[in-house]
């Protein structure tokens, strides 16, 4: 039994995390980004992200 997530499971987990207001890491071809859904972001979580470096709001 494989314990790692399939790509479909990883996508479902990322979607669920975003709905709960949890940040997720998106990676592609050596580049990465930390994503957080604006509608579920708390002031505290956004402040923590800003404390770690520049934040691009898109």
SULRAWO-V382459 format. One record per backbone hydrogen bond with DSSP energy under -0.5 kcal/mol. CO is the residue of the C=O (numbers start at 0). NH is the residue of the N-H. E is the energy in kcal/mol with one decimal. If there is no record, write none. Layout:
co;nh;e
CO;NH;E
CO;NH;E
//
This chain:
co;nh;e
5;9;-2.7
6;10;-2.1
7;11;-2.2
8;12;-2.4
9;13;-2.4
10;14;-2.4
11;15;-2.2
12;16;-2.7
13;17;-2.5
14;18;-2.1
15;19;-1.4
16;20;-0.5
16;21;-2.9
17;20;-1.1
23;25;-0.5
23;34;-3.3
25;32;-2.3
27;30;-2.2
30;27;-2.6
32;25;-3.3
32;34;-0.6
34;23;-2.5
36;39;-1.1
36;40;-0.8
37;40;-0.6
41;45;-2.4
42;46;-2.3
43;47;-2.1
44;48;-2.1
45;49;-2.5
46;50;-1.9
47;51;-0.7
48;51;-1.0
49;52;-1.1
54;56;-0.6
55;57;-0.6
//
